[in-house]
Structures are given as C-alpha cells and as structure tokens.
Amino acid sequence: MCCNFSFNRNIDFIRQHFIHIVISMGILLLVPMLTRAESAAEQGLSIAIEADLRDSGFGDFTAELQMILRNRHGEESTRNLRSSNLEVEDDGDKSLVIFDQPRDVKGTAFLSFTHKSGPDDQWIYLPALKRVKRIASNNKSGPFMGSEFAYEDISSQEVEKYTYKFIDEAVLDGQRTFIIERYPVDKNSGYTKQVVWIDQTHYRFLKVDFYDRKNTLLKTLTYTGYQQYEDKYWRADEMHMVNHQTGKSTLLRWRDYQFSTGLTKKNFNKNSLKRAR
C-alpha cells in the first residue's frame, strides 16, 4: 500500500511537472509572436521610416530635368529646369528649382524649405514682376507652374508629415511591394490620403494614388527607370503625374544627377532666387 501511494505520488509529480513544462514552452513560443505583432499603423510607419533611412545621408545633389505638360487633347509644351537639393539634419530638405526655357518662364525660381513639423516655407521669384512672392500655407494644394504637381508635391516627403496604415502586399510590374496609406498631418493639404506602393527590395516609391478632399481619386504618380547613384541612392529617370479628373498630365524627366557638389545653406535663401540664372 505504501509503495502504491509513493508510486501514485510520483506519477502526479511527473504529470504536474510535464504540464508546467508544456505551459512554459507555450508561453516562450507565444511571447515572440506577441512581440512581433504590430498594428497596421505601426507597420505602415515602420515601412515609411525604412524607406526614408535608405535615402538618408546624400548631403546634396543637383540635377537637370524636363517638364512636359500635356492637356486632355494630348497637346504638349516643354520646360527645361535645374534642381538643387540640400539635406538638413533634424529638419526637412531645402530645394531650389530654376526654369531655363522657354523664354516666357526663363529665370523663374522656386525655393522650398521643408519642415518635419509645421507648414513648409516656400517662395517663388517671378522675373516679370522682379519680386519674390511667398506661397501661403493655405495654397500648397495649388498647381506648381501650371503642372499637375501641387506645391506640396514638390517638397521633400518627410516621414513626420503623415500618419500611416499598412494595407497589403502586392506585385506591381513584376516587383513585390508593400501598399500603405498615408494621411497628411497638415490641415491645408489638398489630399485626404495617399496610397503608396513601395518595393520590398530597395524601398523605392513605385506608385502613389492621391485622393482629394472629397476622398475621390484625383491623381496618380508613377516612378520609372530607377538608377542607383553613389552605390546607394536610387533616383527615378521619370515621374509621371496623371490627373484623372481633368485628363491632364505632367512628365518629369530627370538627368545628370551630381551628388556631393558642396552646396550649403548659403545657396538656399531668398537672395539666391533673385540671382537665379
């Protein structure tokens, strides 16, 4: 009787110990799963941050570009521009765009100071008036020089300017992508949301759908012909913005990228607008 009691007690101890081991293993397996679980907002933000990090550290660059405007009937007009860009630590980038051709826009210059928080500072120099005009914060949704790009599209797209939501994964033009939505923080934005396709390999923007203040699809921007510079930075050869509501479009063709050219903040001020040649 004594031996049976001892045997049964050992069985109960082994059973309890086994259950404890199973529960412990279950908890250990569950903890990483709980740790990895992110909300859709956290996933979207993580993807946006990674895309931004992949393109950080370039310092400055210059480029030339063509802006081709097409109306709904397919008629075209072309403008030649130069762009200079300066990366600013702990803030948004500074950029200067100068129009060289045709004659009616020659000398027009646009200066933008993008900020991580608060409205951007933007000015345009109109040679016909010989004066610098500040772009009001409530006019950032207006068209940039008659193109389908708004003033807010021309600014650098800082992570802090949006909140985010992960939507899905999909294949776009043979590339696996993340699809996220981003919602402008600025109440003066012309958009309620933007749906962004980002490739999973290099975290490059491939496509953006813009929704207007009525939450209706307004425009689509596609990036094509990516090339890598300095063994790190990817830039698209073409950016094509199509306005679905008007039938108009604007194509930007970029070329002759030059990095680390020695630009400083002195190259980006209101006086530099007037000196633009």
ABEGO torsion letter per residue (X at the ends): XAAAAAAAAAAAAAAAAAAAAAAAAAAAAAAAAAAABBBAAAAAAAAAAAAAAAABGAGBBBBBBBBBBBBAAGBBBBBBBBBBBBBBBGBBBBBBBBBAOBAAABGBBBBBBBBABEBBBBBBBBAAAGBBBBBBAAAAABBBGGBABBAAAABBBBAAABBBBBABBBBBGGBBBBBBBBBBABAABABABBBBBBBAAAGBBABBBBBBAAGBBABBBBBBGBBBBGGABBBBABBBBBBAAAGBBBBBBBBGBBBGAGBBAAABBAAAAAABX
